[in-house]
Structures are given as structure tokens and as C-alpha cells.
Amino acid sequence: MNSRQIPLTLIPTKVDYIFEAPIKGIYLLRSPERSDNRGVFHQVYRHSDFRDASGIDFRPVQMNRSTSHRKVIRALHAEPWNKLVYPATGIMYAALLDIRPDSKTFGQYCAFTFGDSDRYGLYVPKGVANSICVTGNSDVDYIYLVDEEYTGKPTRGIAWNDPDLSIPWPIVDPVMSDSDSKHPPLGDLIKNGLL
């Protein structure tokens, strides 16, 4: 295991289906799905439960949907807002990198896998770069709520293949956007005072 990867040990909160990840401020929302002869219902986020579990008053103002095809990596994005992500379909791997200079886990990441047998919400605080990597043969439909409206201004990113991070992406030869393939390594952002 790479020394920058933090093992995914979940910390219980006072709400039985919400867990904190080893990087402070990242939460998994594992509420149960309910199914019957009509299909499935899944309450992913409930404001009062999340506030009680985390102490965070997350109030989304925009909802986005992204569809990514087989072998796509969208990484590592560091937008200036808090977000709650939920991959509704497909199988994906997500690496979350702490880029908060004052954090004790600065420069470290933890990884999550989402699939049909394990779907959950993932709260990502600002200052943590996030990614999407489609590992299955089906598209990933990815829904996310954010607490700031997108203004069109460019956002920061970190190189998905930064050799100092050595993130073990589960695919080779990914499909990527031109902008994602040009993000600088974390060390360059530090050296240039961009964090």
C-alpha cells in the first residue's frame, strides 16, 4: 500500500447510517434501500440526520448530473464548494485527496468503490479533491449536490497520475478530458503557493 493512502476505516457517528472517513470531513451516508413490487426507494440525504452526525449545516443550492462512459477518469477536481455525491448507476472507484495545508492528513487520500450491491452518498468537503473512475462496463450516472452555484470560473485540479501520490487506478489507458490530463502535480501547487 502506498504511504499516502489511508486505509478506509469508518468511524461511527451518533446517526447509525452515517460514518466519518479517516480524512476529517468526509462522510459516508449508508441509509438502507427499501424495495417492494414497484421497485426501490433510497433516501440518500436527510439534512437533520447529517447535521446531527457531522455538525455540518450542509444546504445544497445546485444539483448536477454527470454520465461517464466505460474507462473514464474525471480527476482530481478541487472545486471551492462542499458536495454530496451519489453514483446512481454503474460501478466506480473514487479517490479523495486532502489538499488542505493545515490538515493532519494533507497530501493523503482514501479510496471508495460504489456498485450495485453497495450504493451510498459521499459527502466531500471543500479542500478535498475528488475523482470518478468508471470500472465496470456500464455508464456511471453520478448525481451531486453542491452548496455554491457554479459561476463558470476555472477550478483547481491535481494530476490524476501524480507519481508522488501513486493512486492505484483500477484501469489503464483512461478516457479523459483535455483539461483533466493537464492538471499539475500536487507538489507544483504547493511550490507555487496555490493551496
C-alpha positions as CSV (number, residue, x, y, z in Angstrom):
1,M,0.0,0.0,0.0
2,N,1.3,3.5,-0.9
3,S,2.2,5.5,2.2
4,R,-0.1,8.3,1.0
5,Q,-3.2,6.1,1.0
6,I,-5.1,6.0,4.3
7,P,-6.9,2.7,4.9
8,L,-10.6,3.1,4.8
9,T,-11.6,2.6,8.4
10,L,-15.1,4.1,9.0
11,I,-15.9,5.9,12.3
12,P,-19.4,5.6,13.6
13,T,-21.4,8.8,14.4
14,K,-24.4,9.2,16.6
15,V,-26.6,8.6,13.5
16,D,-26.5,4.8,12.8
17,Y,-26.2,5.1,9.0
18,I,-23.6,7.9,8.8
19,F,-19.9,7.3,9.2
20,E,-16.9,9.5,9.1
21,A,-13.9,8.5,6.9
22,P,-10.3,8.7,8.1
23,I,-9.9,12.1,6.3
24,K,-11.7,14.6,8.5
25,G,-14.9,16.0,7.0
26,I,-15.6,13.1,4.6
27,Y,-18.8,11.2,5.5
28,L,-20.4,8.1,4.1
29,L,-24.2,8.0,4.2
30,R,-25.3,4.4,4.1
31,S,-29.0,4.6,4.5
32,P,-30.9,1.4,3.7
33,E,-32.8,1.0,0.4
34,R,-36.4,0.0,0.6
35,S,-37.8,-2.2,-2.1
36,D,-41.2,-3.8,-2.9
37,N,-43.0,-5.0,-6.1
38,R,-42.9,-1.5,-7.5
39,G,-39.1,-1.1,-7.3
40,V,-36.7,0.7,-4.9
41,F,-36.7,3.8,-2.8
42,H,-33.4,5.2,-1.4
43,Q,-33.3,8.3,0.9
44,V,-29.7,9.3,0.4
45,Y,-29.6,12.6,2.3
46,R,-31.6,14.0,5.2
47,H,-30.4,17.4,6.4
48,S,-31.3,16.9,10.1
49,D,-29.6,13.5,10.3
50,F,-26.5,14.7,8.6
51,R,-26.3,17.8,10.8
52,D,-26.7,15.7,13.9
53,A,-24.0,13.3,12.8
54,S,-21.4,15.7,11.5
55,G,-22.2,19.1,13.0
56,I,-22.2,20.4,9.4
57,D,-25.1,22.5,8.2
58,F,-24.9,21.4,4.5
59,R,-27.6,23.3,2.5
60,P,-27.3,22.5,-1.2
61,V,-28.2,25.2,-3.8
62,Q,-27.5,23.3,-7.0
63,M,-27.9,19.7,-8.2
64,N,-25.8,18.3,-11.1
65,R,-25.8,15.1,-13.0
66,S,-22.9,13.6,-14.9
67,T,-22.8,10.5,-17.0
68,S,-19.4,8.9,-17.6
69,H,-18.7,6.0,-20.0
70,R,-16.5,2.9,-19.6
71,K,-12.8,3.7,-18.7
72,V,-13.5,7.4,-18.0
73,I,-11.5,9.1,-15.2
74,R,-12.6,12.6,-14.1
75,A,-9.9,13.6,-11.7
76,L,-8.7,15.1,-9.4
77,H,-11.1,18.0,-9.1
78,A,-10.8,20.6,-6.3
79,E,-13.8,22.8,-6.6
80,P,-14.4,25.6,-4.0
81,W,-17.6,24.1,-2.5
82,N,-18.9,21.2,-0.4
83,K,-20.7,18.4,-2.2
84,L,-22.7,15.3,-1.7
85,V,-22.2,12.8,-4.4
86,Y,-24.3,9.7,-5.3
87,P,-23.5,7.4,-8.2
88,A,-27.0,6.1,-9.1
89,T,-25.9,3.5,-11.7
90,G,-22.7,1.7,-12.7
91,I,-19.6,0.7,-10.9
92,M,-17.0,3.3,-9.9
93,Y,-13.8,3.9,-7.9
94,A,-13.2,7.3,-6.3
95,A,-10.0,8.6,-4.8
96,L,-10.4,11.6,-2.4
97,L,-7.2,13.6,-1.8
98,D,-6.8,16.0,1.2
99,I,-5.3,19.3,-0.1
100,R,-5.9,21.4,3.0
101,P,-2.4,22.6,4.1
102,D,-3.5,22.8,7.7
103,S,-4.9,19.3,7.8
104,K,-3.1,16.5,9.6
105,T,-3.9,14.2,6.5
106,F,-2.7,16.8,3.9
107,G,-1.4,15.0,0.8
108,Q,-3.1,11.7,1.7
109,Y,-6.0,10.1,0.1
110,C,-8.6,7.4,0.7
111,A,-10.5,5.4,-1.9
112,F,-14.1,4.2,-2.2
113,T,-15.9,1.8,-4.5
114,F,-19.5,2.1,-5.4
115,G,-21.6,-0.6,-7.1
116,D,-25.0,-2.1,-7.5
117,S,-24.6,-4.0,-4.2
118,D,-23.3,-1.1,-2.3
119,R,-24.7,2.4,-3.1
120,Y,-24.3,5.3,-0.7
121,G,-23.9,9.0,-0.5
122,L,-20.5,10.5,0.0
123,Y,-20.0,14.0,1.5
124,V,-16.9,15.7,0.2
125,P,-15.8,19.0,1.9
126,K,-14.1,21.8,0.1
127,G,-10.4,21.3,0.3
128,V,-10.6,17.6,-0.6
129,A,-10.0,16.8,-4.3
130,N,-12.3,14.2,-5.7
131,S,-12.5,11.8,-8.7
132,I,-14.6,9.5,-10.7
133,C,-13.2,6.3,-12.3
134,V,-15.7,4.1,-14.2
135,T,-14.6,0.5,-13.6
136,G,-17.5,-1.5,-15.0
137,N,-18.8,-2.0,-18.5
138,S,-21.8,0.3,-17.9
139,D,-22.1,4.0,-17.7
140,V,-21.9,5.7,-14.3
141,D,-24.7,8.2,-13.6
142,Y,-23.4,10.4,-11.0
143,I,-25.6,12.9,-9.1
144,Y,-24.2,15.6,-6.8
145,L,-25.5,18.4,-4.7
146,V,-23.3,21.5,-4.0
147,D,-23.6,24.4,-1.6
148,E,-22.4,27.0,-4.1
149,E,-23.6,27.8,-7.5
150,Y,-21.2,27.2,-10.4
151,T,-20.2,30.6,-11.9
152,G,-18.1,29.3,-14.8
153,K,-14.8,30.3,-13.3
154,P,-12.0,27.7,-13.7
155,T,-11.4,25.4,-10.7
156,R,-8.3,23.7,-9.4
157,G,-7.2,20.2,-10.1
158,I,-4.3,17.8,-9.4
159,A,-2.7,15.4,-11.9
160,W,-4.6,12.1,-11.8
161,N,-1.3,10.3,-12.4
162,D,0.9,12.3,-10.0
163,P,3.8,10.0,-9.3
164,D,4.2,11.3,-5.7
165,L,0.6,10.1,-5.0
166,S,0.7,6.8,-6.9
167,I,-3.0,6.4,-6.8
168,P,-3.7,2.7,-7.8
169,W,-6.3,3.4,-10.5
170,P,-8.1,0.2,-11.4
171,I,-8.0,0.8,-15.2
172,V,-5.3,1.5,-17.7
173,D,-5.4,3.9,-20.7
174,P,-8.3,6.0,-19.3
175,V,-10.5,8.2,-21.3
176,M,-10.1,11.8,-20.1
177,S,-10.8,15.4,-20.9
178,D,-8.0,17.5,-22.2
179,S,-8.2,19.8,-19.2
180,D,-8.1,16.9,-16.7
181,S,-5.0,15.5,-18.4
182,K,-3.1,18.8,-17.9
183,H,-3.6,19.3,-14.2
184,P,-0.3,19.8,-12.3
185,P,1.1,17.5,-9.7
186,L,0.3,18.4,-6.1
187,G,4.0,19.4,-5.5
188,D,3.7,22.1,-8.2
189,L,0.6,23.6,-6.5
190,I,2.5,23.7,-3.1
191,K,5.7,25.1,-4.7
192,N,3.7,27.9,-6.4
193,G,1.6,28.8,-3.3
194,L,-1.7,27.8,-5.0
195,L,-3.1,25.9,-2.0
